[in-house]
Amino acid sequence: MSENKVSKEELLHIAKLADLNLKEEETEKYLENLQEILNFADVINNADVSNLDITIGAYENKNVFRKDEVKEFGNLDALLQNAPEKEQNMFKIPKVIN
């Protein structure tokens, strides 16, 4: 793993591109954080993946669609027994659109 140090000039350039106004006392902390991020990215980029299956993590399920059909409910009285209000064998609900 090769560790490239981020220079203060590079940090200030990145901060300018990101429209960040860094104070002088903040630059050292930002340099440390950016260096840690880049070191971690380097570890990830150099991880050995030669023995992994190419489809690892692939989700093979897909949507299963059915035809949209109207079906009569067998016991309409049982269905409507819990309705607070009913009208013409349907649930009656408050009007929601004026």
Summary of the structure (lengths in Angstrom):
residues: 98
radius of gyration: 31.3
end to end distance: 67.3
largest distance: 77.5
contacts: 126
relative contact order: 0.09
helix: 38%
strand: 4%
